[in-house]
């Protein structure tokens, strides 16, 4: 079995176990309390500010290389933010999830697992999963979908305290996975809600 097939098999197995054990859509893990209260937050692996640009460039290169090795899929796309911000992963809800549910389609498992591997390079990250609901009626489904993505990312090894989910209303329905580096001296900012790509499309 090739390394890529072994990773795919492991990702599918983790997804199946997740679906078997989390049928009720788990609640997202709480963010770091220090970040929410504005108090001091010591992060041992925070990125020195002088290395921020290099770490983001390395993350982008690693994530793009991993996703480029996968078959093209209309269920997701990588959006380059440019400047000093990392790229963002945009999931198309109608293609990334089973109809009307929060169950991830199998083709999303490996790309999401690849994002976990990319965040393991070069320092500390907070991963934000932002669900955009087109209408108030869709907010509950959007929230369950973001929780499903968070649960899968956690099953792949991302620490719960560095995962954050939120649901926003307005604009086209989408789900974004955003990666925010934890920078020394500005640690608490990594947990603050980032700007949505959907608002600028």
C-alpha positions in Angstrom: 0.0 0.0 0.0 1.4 3.4 -1.0 1.9 6.1 1.6 -0.9 8.2 0.0 -3.3 5.2 0.0 -2.4 4.5 3.7 -3.2 8.1 4.6 -6.4 8.0 2.7 -7.4 4.7 4.5 -6.5 6.2 7.9 -8.5 9.4 7.1 -11.6 7.4 6.0 -11.4 5.2 9.1 -11.2 8.2 11.4 -14.1 9.8 9.6 -16.2 6.6 10.0 -15.4 6.3 13.6 -16.2 10.0 14.1 -19.6 9.5 12.4 -20.3 6.4 14.5 -19.5 8.1 17.8 -20.7 11.6 17.1 -24.1 11.2 15.4 -25.6 14.0 17.5 -23.0 16.6 16.1 -20.6 17.4 19.0 -20.4 20.9 20.4 -17.3 22.7 19.3 -14.4 22.8 21.8 -14.1 26.0 23.9 -11.5 28.5 22.9 -8.6 29.3 25.2 -10.0 31.2 28.3 -7.1 33.6 28.4 -7.7 34.6 24.8 -11.4 35.3 25.5 -10.8 37.3 28.7 -7.9 39.3 27.4 -5.7 38.0 30.1 -2.1 36.9 29.6 -1.8 33.7 27.5 1.5 31.9 27.5 2.0 29.6 24.5 5.2 27.7 24.5 5.3 27.2 20.7 4.1 30.7 19.7 5.8 32.0 16.6 8.4 34.8 17.1 7.2 37.9 15.2 10.3 38.0 13.1 9.6 34.5 11.8 5.9 35.1 11.0 6.3 35.7 7.2 8.5 32.7 6.8 6.2 30.4 8.8 3.1 31.5 6.8 5.0 31.0 3.5 6.0 27.5 4.6 2.5 26.7 5.7 1.0 27.9 2.4 3.6 26.0 0.3 3.0 22.8 2.3 -0.8 23.0 2.1 -0.9 23.9 -1.6 1.5 20.9 -2.4 -0.7 18.5 -0.4 -3.9 19.6 -2.0 -2.4 19.7 -5.5 -1.6 16.0 -5.1 -5.3 15.2 -4.7 -7.9 14.8 -7.4 -9.7 18.1 -8.3 -13.0 18.4 -6.4 -15.8 21.0 -6.6 -16.4 20.5 -2.9 -13.5 22.8 -1.8 -11.0 25.3 -3.0 -8.0 27.1 -1.6 -8.1 30.9 -1.6 -4.9 32.8 -1.3 -5.3 35.7 1.0 -2.1 37.5 -0.1 0.2 39.6 2.0 0.8 38.4 5.5 -2.3 36.2 5.8 -2.3 32.4 5.2 -4.5 30.9 2.5 -8.0 29.7 3.5 -9.9 26.6 2.6 -13.5 27.2 1.4 -16.0 24.4 1.4 -19.0 24.5 -0.8 -21.8 23.2 1.5 -24.0 21.6 -1.2 -21.0 19.6 -2.4 -19.0 19.0 0.8 -21.9 17.6 2.9 -24.7 15.1 2.3 -27.9 16.9 1.4 -29.5 18.7 4.3 -27.1 17.1 6.8 -23.8 17.8 8.6 -22.3 14.5 7.4 -19.0 15.3 5.5 -18.6 13.6 2.2 -15.7 11.2 2.0 -13.8 13.3 -0.6 -13.4 16.0 2.1 -11.6 13.8 4.6 -8.2 13.7 3.1 -8.1 17.5 2.3 -9.0 18.3 5.9 -6.4 15.8 7.2 -3.9 17.6 5.0 -4.7 20.9 6.7 -3.9 19.3 10.0 -0.5 18.2 8.7 0.3 21.7 7.3 -0.5 23.3 10.7 2.0 21.0 12.3 4.9 22.8 10.5 6.7 25.7 12.0 4.8 26.8 15.0 1.4 27.3 16.7 -1.9 27.9 15.0 -5.6 28.4 15.8 -8.0 26.9 13.2 -11.2 28.8 12.8 -14.2 27.1 11.1 -16.7 29.8 10.0 -20.1 28.7 8.7 -21.9 31.3 6.6 -25.7 30.8 6.6 -27.5 32.5 3.7 -30.7 32.9 5.9 -31.6 32.6 9.5 -33.5 29.4 8.8 -30.2 27.8 7.6 -28.2 28.9 10.7 -28.8 25.6 12.6 -27.6 23.4 9.8 -24.6 25.7 9.2 -23.7 25.4 12.9 -23.9 21.6 12.9 -21.7 21.5 9.8 -19.0 23.7 11.3 -19.1 21.4 14.4 -18.7 18.4 12.2 -15.6 19.8 10.6 -14.2 20.8 14.0 -14.8 17.2 15.3 -13.0 15.7 12.3 -10.0 18.1 12.6 -9.8 17.2 16.3 -9.9 13.5 15.4 -6.9 14.1 13.2 -4.8 15.5 16.0 -5.6 19.2 16.3 -5.8 20.3 19.9 -9.3 21.2 21.0 -8.1 24.5 22.6 -6.8 25.6 19.2 -10.1 25.0 17.3 -12.8 27.6 17.2 -16.2 27.6 15.4 -18.7 30.3 14.7 -21.8 30.8 12.5 -22.5 34.0 10.6 -25.5 35.1 8.6 -25.7 36.8 5.3 -24.2 36.2 1.9 -23.9 33.0 0.0 -23.8 29.8 2.1 -20.3 28.5 2.6 -18.0 27.2 5.2 -14.4 28.5 5.6 -11.5 27.0 7.4 -9.1 29.8 8.4 -5.6 29.4 9.9 -4.3 32.1 12.3 -0.8 31.9 13.5 -0.2 32.4 17.2 2.4 35.2 17.4 4.5 35.9 20.5 3.3 39.0 22.3 0.0 38.9 20.5 -1.2 35.4 21.4 -4.8 36.3 22.4 -5.4 37.8 18.9 -5.3 34.3 17.3 -8.6 33.4 19.0 -10.4 36.5 17.9 -13.0 36.1 15.0 -11.2 36.6 11.7 -12.6 38.4 8.7 -14.7 36.3 6.4 -13.5 35.6 2.9 -17.2 35.3 1.8 -17.8 38.9 2.6 -15.2 39.9 0.0 -16.0 37.5 -2.8 
